[in-house]
Amino acid sequence: MARKLSPRERRAARVRRAIRKKGGNRPRLSVFRSHKYIYAQVIDDKKGHTLAAASSNEPEMRKKLKSTGNVEAAFEVGKLIAERAKKAGVDKVVFDRGGYLYHGRVKALAEGAREGGLDF
């Protein structure tokens, strides 16, 4: 028997379904938010590969940041993921908020990625 999905997992699946319909052939910028850290990945769903990844849990980010779980950290992770995605040859993505509200840390990550040069 399949396990029951949490409300966030159901929202994430709904968002992902909409992205597949409207996203075209762009890679997906996926966000995961925990209480202590924030993570971002650029994923090519056609091949099933992660093209770039960044998080506030990386050693250089933890040294650089005062706190790893706030809006400032999310903004820096957004800039870092944009830099790594551009290095991997990706400049246009579809933003997957992962079932989270587009507010606070998720919004800051998106703004950092846009400032870093990603188009979505």
N, C-alpha and C positions, 0 to 999 in steps of 0.2 A: 504494500500500500504506500502511496506517495505521502510524503510528510506535508504538513500544512505550512504554507508560506507565510512569512511575517508580512505585515502591511507594507514595510519598506521594500521587501522583495517583490511584492505584487506591483507596487508603483514602478520599481526599476524595470520589471518585465514589460510593463505598459509603455514606458518611455522608450525602451529598446525596440519594441515592436513598431512604434511610430518612426523611430530613426531609420529602421530598415525600409519602411515604405517611402519616406521622403528624403532620406540622406544621400541618395545617389551612390556613387562609388567612392565616397570619401572615407578615410579612416575615422575611427571613433575615438574621441578624447573622453575617457572614462574616469570618473572620480569616485574614490572611496574615502569616507571621513570616519575616523574613530575619535574617541575623546582626547587622546594624546597627540595624534598625528593626522596628516592628510596625505593621500597618495593619488597619483595621476598616471594614466597609461594611455599611449596612442596605440590603438589596436586595429589591425587589418582583418576584418571579419571574413573576408573571402578566403584568405590563406590560413587564418587562425593564428596569426603571429603578433606578438607585441613588438612594435617598431621602436618605441621609446618609453621610458618610465622615469618617474622622479617621485621623491617623497620627502617629508620633513624629518624622517627617521634616519636619513643618510648621515654619516659622521660629519662631513663638511657642512651640512645644513645645520646640524645640532650645535656645532661650534659657532656658526655665524649668527644663529637666531637666539634671542633671549628666551622665547618659549616656542615649542614646536606645535602647539595646538590652537593657535589664535589666527586672526585675520591677516596679520603681517606675514606669518609663516606661510599661509596659503597663497598669498600674493607672490612670494619668492618662489614657491614650488611651481606656480603658474609660469613665471618667467623661465625657470629652469627647464620645464617640460617643453616650452616653446623652442628654446635653444637646442635641446636634444632632438626634437622632431625635425627642425630645420636641417640639422646635421644628417638626419636619416633621409632627407629629401622630401619631407612632408611640409606643405605650407597651408593646405586647406583641410579642415577636419569638421566633424559633426560633434557637438558637445552633448555628452551623455551625463546628466547630473545624477544618475544612479538612484533615483527615487527620493533624493533629498530636495528640499525646497531651494529654489534659486535665490539664496539669501545668505548673508554672512560669509562664512569661509568658502562655500561653493562659488558664490559670486566673486569673491576676491581672487580665487584661483583662475576663474574665467577671465577676469580683467587683467591679471598678470600674464596669462597666455596671449591675450590680444596685444598687450603692450610688447611682449616678446616677439610678435610678428606672425602669430597664427591667425588664420582667417576663418571665422565661423559666425 
